[in-house]
Amino acid sequence: MSLTSLPNSEDLKGQKIIISGGGIGGASGALALAQRGAEVTLYERAPEFKEVGAGLQIGPHGVKMLEKWGLKERVFAAGYLPKEMQFRDAITTETILTMDFGEEFKEHYGAPYLVIHRSDLLAILVEAAQEAGATLVNGIHVHDAVKDDEGVTVEIEHREGEDNSGKGKREFVRADLLVAFDGTHSAFRKKIAQDEPVPSAYVAYRGTSPLAEDEAMKDLNAVVGYIGPRCHFIQYPLRGGELLNQVAVFQSPRYLDSLVSGDEVPEDWGNNEEFKNAFDHTNEFIQSRLGRMWLNTWWQMADREPLQDWVVNDRIIVMGDAAHPPLQYLASGAVMAMEDSECLALYASQAAAQGELNWGEVLRDVSAERAPRCARIQTTGRFWGELWHVDGISRLIRNETFRAAEGTGWFKYADWLWDYDADRREYLKDPSKGDLPAELQEWEYNIHKISRQRDSKETDELTV
Ligand SMILES: Cc1cc2nc3c(=O)[nH]c(=O)nc-3n(C[C@H](O)[C@H](O)[C@H](O)COP(=O)(O)OP(=O)(O)OC[C@H]3O[C@@H](n4cnc5c(N)ncnc54)[C@H](O)[C@@H]3O)c2cc1C
């Protein structure tokens, strides 16, 4: 079946699907499955559907999902289509790579590059899922689920109190399938992996401000990333150019000290005290922009080790950040969750259309297609971030490499990420596509290296 004949089929009619979690992943899942005729109920524990933070970059791999779900007009009206992405050196501000998002890009990847406010995207997905017939309920905590031969019994709790934190009535609900889109601290991931988040030592400050009255920035029409030693700074417009989105990210010396010494990590690593001096070595322009960042909250960046199999059992699967929380450098966490949703809905509806819907088989195929791809995005994200933050001679070589990529054409580096269609089943056919390219397989993530050297007491070699 071709993707173009979708959405809005009745292939999954009669299938009851429960989704735990109403972030961008859960809302996308509700939409994609409801558009195939499934009877979807989504439970979100928070009292309202809400995203914290500001801008999201959605590459063409994500825009293609939104277009398939019929949301092109809505997301383009709410967001902003940048002309290009510029990488600049954070010390000199010189541009070292410009990625043009014009006609050739759109033709090559089949969609444009979009930036959009998180809350706007979530609101559009929630509304579209409801229009497609899904039921989305706030204030419900999904505790557990047990499968049997006929389906799955899901234990939910109706939270009480204005902030939904109080204990409430418990209930058991039946379904054919439970999809856990319950974020990086997922209750269901624990059933298949006993791992913990891996902090990266980097922390993000964010901020939005009106663009029109910002003399220095009012003509901004691109995503601009200043990359520098142990830090980076991103700017792009939001809401049709009404708002400026800024993200300032730096390595926390206090986190690193604790990691190296093995002492307890301070809970507030990356706090305002550290932020104050974190960009002193960067260009004055960047320093002049930092006054617009929000100071009351900061995001300690962490991911998890890639998971090879997302299937809890024949009736339960983890998806989105529950399965593959990434570092943010490839701007693909939310996009992966959208791809997961489309892949599940597509494979299930294809199986149903052939009269062969067996949820266990569908889930195993979805996991075999998606897990290697997301593993590669997670690992490459670590590498890409470290490349942004190098110092000294490595920084000069990095800059030359970026300039060369612009000269010789950079599509070849981005195709694996942005030219993707689950319908091609390319990772199912060849799981090794999920590995880092051969040249990078010896590469070691700095956080792993520091822990290894600390634990083996190779302190003479300890490099941060
Ligand atoms: C600084 C930063 C920048 C980023 N930039 C980008 C970007 O540019 N592009 C991009 O694609 N991605 C980006 N990401 C990543 C992206 O934000 C996430 O990967 C994505 O939002 C994950 O969505 P999710 O729905 O899987 O999880 P979440 O957003 O974590 O949603 C999980 C939901 O489940 C609910 N929940 C949890 N447990 C339960 C339970 N037991 N019962 C009921 N509900 C429950 C939670 O309340 C929450 O609403 C960025 C991330 C960060 C931190």
The ligand as an SDF file (V2000), in Angstrom:
LIG
                    3D

 53 58  0  0  0  0  0  0  0  0999 V2000
   16.8670   21.6980   24.8630 C   0  0  0  0  0  0  0  0  0  0  0  0
   16.1430   20.7280   23.9670 C   0  0  0  0  0  0  0  0  0  0  0  0
   15.9700   21.0240   22.6250 C   0  0  0  0  0  0  0  0  0  0  0  0
   15.3210   20.1220   21.7850 C   0  0  0  0  0  0  0  0  0  0  0  0
   15.1620   20.4530   20.4770 N   0  0  0  0  0  0  0  0  0  0  0  0
   14.5300   19.5940   19.6390 C   0  0  0  0  0  0  0  0  0  0  0  0
   14.3340   19.9520   18.2690 C   0  0  0  0  0  0  0  0  0  0  0  0
   14.7250   21.0410   17.8280 O   0  0  0  0  0  0  0  0  0  0  0  0
   13.7070   19.0500   17.4530 N   0  0  0  0  0  0  0  0  0  0  0  0
   13.2440   17.8390   17.9170 C   0  0  0  0  0  0  0  0  0  0  0  0
   12.6920   17.0560   17.1300 O   0  0  0  0  0  0  0  0  0  0  0  0
   13.4090   17.4890   19.2220 N   0  0  0  0  0  0  0  0  0  0  0  0
   14.0240   18.3350   20.0930 C   0  0  0  0  0  0  0  0  0  0  0  0
   14.1730   18.0050   21.4040 N   0  0  0  0  0  0  0  0  0  0  0  0
   13.6900   16.6910   21.8750 C   0  0  0  0  0  0  0  0  0  0  0  0
   12.1760   16.6420   22.0830 C   0  0  0  0  0  0  0  0  0  0  0  0
   11.7570   17.7270   22.8830 O   0  0  0  0  0  0  0  0  0  0  0  0
   11.7550   15.3330   22.7630 C   0  0  0  0  0  0  0  0  0  0  0  0
   12.4710   14.2540   22.2060 O   0  0  0  0  0  0  0  0  0  0  0  0
   10.2590   15.0840   22.5590 C   0  0  0  0  0  0  0  0  0  0  0  0
    9.5160   16.1810   23.0160 O   0  0  0  0  0  0  0  0  0  0  0  0
    9.8340   13.7960   23.2660 C   0  0  0  0  0  0  0  0  0  0  0  0
    8.4360   13.6470   23.1870 O   0  0  0  0  0  0  0  0  0  0  0  0
    7.6920   12.4470   23.9360 P   0  0  0  0  0  0  0  0  0  0  0  0
    6.2360   12.6760   23.7050 O   0  0  0  0  0  0  0  0  0  0  0  0
    8.2650   11.1450   23.5390 O   0  0  0  0  0  0  0  0  0  0  0  0
    8.0430   12.6270   25.4790 O   0  0  0  0  0  0  0  0  0  0  0  0
    7.6180   13.7800   26.4990 P   0  0  0  0  0  0  0  0  0  0  0  0
    7.5740   15.0980   25.8440 O   0  0  0  0  0  0  0  0  0  0  0  0
    8.5010   13.6210   27.6830 O   0  0  0  0  0  0  0  0  0  0  0  0
    6.1280   13.4080   26.9050 O   0  0  0  0  0  0  0  0  0  0  0  0
    5.8290   12.3790   27.8150 C   0  0  0  0  0  0  0  0  0  0  0  0
    4.4530   12.6740   28.3930 C   0  0  0  0  0  0  0  0  0  0  0  0
    4.0310   11.5350   29.1490 O   0  0  0  0  0  0  0  0  0  0  0  0
    3.4230   11.9860   30.3370 C   0  0  0  0  0  0  0  0  0  0  0  0
    3.5330   10.8760   31.3040 N   0  0  0  0  0  0  0  0  0  0  0  0
    4.6620   10.3800   31.8600 C   0  0  0  0  0  0  0  0  0  0  0  0
    4.3750    9.3360   32.6590 N   0  0  0  0  0  0  0  0  0  0  0  0
    3.0280    9.1640   32.5930 C   0  0  0  0  0  0  0  0  0  0  0  0
    2.1320    8.2260   33.1900 C   0  0  0  0  0  0  0  0  0  0  0  0
    2.5830    7.2590   34.0220 N   0  0  0  0  0  0  0  0  0  0  0  0
    0.8100    8.3310   32.9160 N   0  0  0  0  0  0  0  0  0  0  0  0
    0.3530    9.2950   32.0730 C   0  0  0  0  0  0  0  0  0  0  0  0
    1.1540   10.2170   31.4850 N   0  0  0  0  0  0  0  0  0  0  0  0
    2.4760   10.1380   31.7340 C   0  0  0  0  0  0  0  0  0  0  0  0
    4.2220   13.2300   30.7170 C   0  0  0  0  0  0  0  0  0  0  0  0
    3.5030   14.0630   31.5990 O   0  0  0  0  0  0  0  0  0  0  0  0
    4.4610   13.8570   29.3510 C   0  0  0  0  0  0  0  0  0  0  0  0
    3.4260   14.7390   28.9790 O   0  0  0  0  0  0  0  0  0  0  0  0
   14.8280   18.8900   22.2830 C   0  0  0  0  0  0  0  0  0  0  0  0
   14.9660   18.5900   23.6430 C   0  0  0  0  0  0  0  0  0  0  0  0
   15.5990   19.4990   24.4780 C   0  0  0  0  0  0  0  0  0  0  0  0
   15.7130   19.1580   25.9320 C   0  0  0  0  0  0  0  0  0  0  0  0
  1  2  1  0
  2  3  1  0
  2 52  2  0
  3  4  2  0
  4  5  1  0
  4 50  1  0
  5  6  2  0
  6  7  1  0
  6 13  1  0
  7  8  2  0
  7  9  1  0
  9 10  1  0
 10 11  2  0
 10 12  1  0
 12 13  2  0
 13 14  1  0
 14 15  1  0
 14 50  1  0
 15 16  1  0
 16 17  1  0
 16 18  1  0
 18 19  1  0
 18 20  1  0
 20 21  1  0
 20 22  1  0
 22 23  1  0
 23 24  1  0
 24 25  2  0
 24 26  1  0
 24 27  1  0
 27 28  1  0
 28 29  2  0
 28 30  1  0
 28 31  1  0
 31 32  1  0
 32 33  1  0
 33 34  1  0
 33 48  1  0
 34 35  1  0
 35 36  1  0
 35 46  1  0
 36 37  1  0
 36 45  1  0
 37 38  2  0
 38 39  1  0
 39 40  1  0
 39 45  2  0
 40 41  1  0
 40 42  2  0
 42 43  1  0
 43 44  2  0
 44 45  1  0
 46 47  1  0
 46 48  1  0
 48 49  1  0
 50 51  2  0
 51 52  1  0
 52 53  1  0
M  END
$$$$
